Each structure stands twice: as C-alpha cells, then as structure tokens.
C-alpha cells in the first residue's frame, strides 16, 4: 500500500513521487507541488485509478471537469 501524497515527513515513497520520477513535467502541473500532478487522490485502503497531468493547463481542465461533475465517478 502507498499513500497518494506525502502525509508525514517519514512517509516512504508516494504515488506523487512515482509520477514525478516518470513524468518530470508533472511536478509543476498541480497547484501544490507535493501533489505531483495528481488531479484526484485515493484513500489509503482504496484501489482505483489516479489521473496525473503533465501540465497546469491539462490539470486545470480535468480538475474543472471533475468538480463540475462532467466526469462521473463510480465506487
């Protein structure tokens, strides 16, 4: 199991860390640099799909679609 983003200073590798290692541009895609371009996060004991943006423009577009419910999530 892995946190999506850093929760504590002593956390091991996070999904955001992995995203930045594979897509360096995602480091500056989200407003919070610690998010590593993640548009949405998953709870710790949940599995599913995470979306990583590689640019701020794409991050903002996907985030807007999610917050305005243009994208339907099912659980």
Secondary structure, DSSP 8 states (H G I E B T S, - for coil): ---SS--STT----HHHHHHHH-GGGGGTSSSGGGTTBSS---TT------B-SSHHHHHHHHHHHHTT-S----
